Amino acid sequence: MLLDVRNPIRNVAQNGFLTGAVMVFAVFAGAAFTPSSQAPAQSQTSQAPAQQVAPSPQGATPQGATAQAPAALSQRANLNIVVVDPAHGGTDAGARGTGGIRESEVVLDFAAQVQRALETQGFQVVQTRRGNENPSFDDRSAIANAQRGGIFVTLHVSSTGLPSTARVYVNADLPSAPDASGLIPWGRAQGPFLGLSRKLGDLVQGQLAQRFKGSPSVAQTAAVRQLRTTAAPAIAVEVSSISVDDRAELDRMAPGVADAIARGVAAFKPTYIVANAAGAQP
Amino acid sequence: MTSRWRVLLIAGLAVAVTAAAIYFPILRRSVKQAAKLQEQSEEQARRELAQALAANPGEPRVKAKLFWASDAEDGALTAVTVELPLSSDAVLRSKQVLNTLLAGPVDAELRTLPPDAVLLAFYLLPDGTGIADFSEALATSTPSGIVSEQMAVDSIARTLEANVPQVQRVRILIHGQEAETLAGHVDLTGTFAVNTKPWQTPAKPAGVSPAAPTPAPPSGAAGSAKLPDIVAPTPAPAAAKPGAGTLTPEKAPGKLTQPAERKP
């Protein structure tokens, strides 16, 4: 298996993660890019809307990502990129309400509001999809894993649950030990980030609990597939529920959910220092 | 047409319309009732199937804990104690409790698993990994969403935890195949932790190998790990080598390479 430290996305594509066992760099955790590697990240953000975010790892090469210069090893960078993932899409509508409401459409609208709220807080935002397409779980994770010092927020609407509540989920425990070569298996990429994900999840859930009565006060644990392959602090936000009679009930929640996420992420930012050293664990 | 015939025709039509107005609601009620009866009989058949598995007059009735949705707390599970004649055979016991879980609580609103889902098979590997193979309906009928899917998985894991100490972790298959997710969210590619304390194999007579089960057929008894009181003599250690008749992760249904264990 060939691993190119300058091009993690090409690595995962060439080594065929779509078919299963693939390794993700430990350097994803440590972000083995120079600070200038933020430039390509910017090209995928909302600040350059003309450039489409590639939904597939094939061709989604972070141009300009270079091997780390020794002088940069001691530098640190703070969180500034948030990858927002409107779940489902394309032929996968997600949860469907009796009134014809589709989760894939609701979360796309939520994502737009979350993006605006995050930008107001000074973050750059990368969306995993902007239209009615359905990138795979791994494609979405690859987009997040290519960002240096980013975090990942996936948006969902539940089929059940108390209406007008919102829950944050973080992944359940994953064995995180890298193998003998120091690499983190792709399938357990979230492992080293569980502590940070929990911290981020609690902060966002706290904000949501203030806005939506009946929501839990701390993040819940669940085996969310999308989070497992994401090498970054990662949370899933699920709004209840698709069973409402009128979609307007969900739409009314969007500004509050967006503001809660943005404030939670802003509160998390000072605690998340991204080490530049290759292979460094969070 | 004379006016007399016209009057007769109108009168006849009026009678027909009146009769239809009376008859159609009755017919509608009958159809609805028949559909309801059919639904009930299907549900009853499922329950009878579960009862047939559970009912074993030779086995002592024990208090089993089943985990269904809580009516007091949204998104939480609650334990319900049910007295069942449970087998002391771990595989059969697992099937009994999971079938009872599938049959559902008295209040159908508190179900965690869809009523049309069926447990096709249950296997127990020597390392304590239980493999629960469900019909397609588990994936297609479980409401899509993190909360509903995680509750479904948790109810399976916690019910096994409370009633079958031999099961250390559980893997869920859909129709014999590995599924990436249950209904689009919760990851089914790994195992879910059940009993965190390892099951202590009871002391065996000298020369008896540790449990070396053979593949468990869907009907159940063969190949199961046994509870202490019914430990059967097993072949000598030489016969316990991986090979024919031994269920190893490689031989189990679905791909079982390096399952990632998760707490439910």
Chai-1 contact restraints between the chains, C-beta under 6 A:
chainA,res_idxA,chainB,res_idxB,connection_type,confidence,min_distance_angstrom,max_distance_angstrom,comment,restraint_id
A,G94,B,S144,contact,1.0,0.0,6.0,A-B,restraint_1
A,A95,B,S144,contact,1.0,0.0,6.0,A-B,restraint_2
A,A95,B,G145,contact,1.0,0.0,6.0,A-B,restraint_3
A,S158,B,G145,contact,1.0,0.0,6.0,A-B,restraint_4
A,S158,B,V147,contact,1.0,0.0,6.0,A-B,restraint_5
A,S159,B,P143,contact,1.0,0.0,6.0,A-B,restraint_6
A,S159,B,S144,contact,1.0,0.0,6.0,A-B,restraint_7
A,S159,B,G145,contact,1.0,0.0,6.0,A-B,restraint_8
A,S159,B,S148,contact,1.0,0.0,6.0,A-B,restraint_9
A,T160,B,P143,contact,1.0,0.0,6.0,A-B,restraint_10
A,T160,B,S148,contact,1.0,0.0,6.0,A-B,restraint_11
A,G161,B,D74,contact,1.0,0.0,6.0,A-B,restraint_12
A,G161,B,V147,contact,1.0,0.0,6.0,A-B,restraint_13
A,L162,B,D74,contact,1.0,0.0,6.0,A-B,restraint_14
A,Y169,B,I146,contact,1.0,0.0,6.0,A-B,restraint_15
A,A172,B,R262,contact,1.0,0.0,6.0,A-B,restraint_16
A,A172,B,K263,contact,1.0,0.0,6.0,A-B,restraint_17
A,D173,B,K263,contact,1.0,0.0,6.0,A-B,restraint_18
A,L174,B,A260,contact,1.0,0.0,6.0,A-B,restraint_19
A,R188,B,A260,contact,1.0,0.0,6.0,A-B,restraint_20
A,A222,B,I146,contact,1.0,0.0,6.0,A-B,restraint_21
A,A222,B,Q150,contact,1.0,0.0,6.0,A-B,restraint_22
A,A223,B,V186,contact,1.0,0.0,6.0,A-B,restraint_23
A,A223,B,D187,contact,1.0,0.0,6.0,A-B,restraint_24
A,A223,B,R262,contact,1.0,0.0,6.0,A-B,restraint_25
A,V224,B,I146,contact,1.0,0.0,6.0,A-B,restraint_26
A,R225,B,T181,contact,1.0,0.0,6.0,A-B,restraint_27
A,R225,B,D187,contact,1.0,0.0,6.0,A-B,restraint_28
A,R228,B,D187,contact,1.0,0.0,6.0,A-B,restraint_29
A,E238,B,I146,contact,1.0,0.0,6.0,A-B,restraint_30
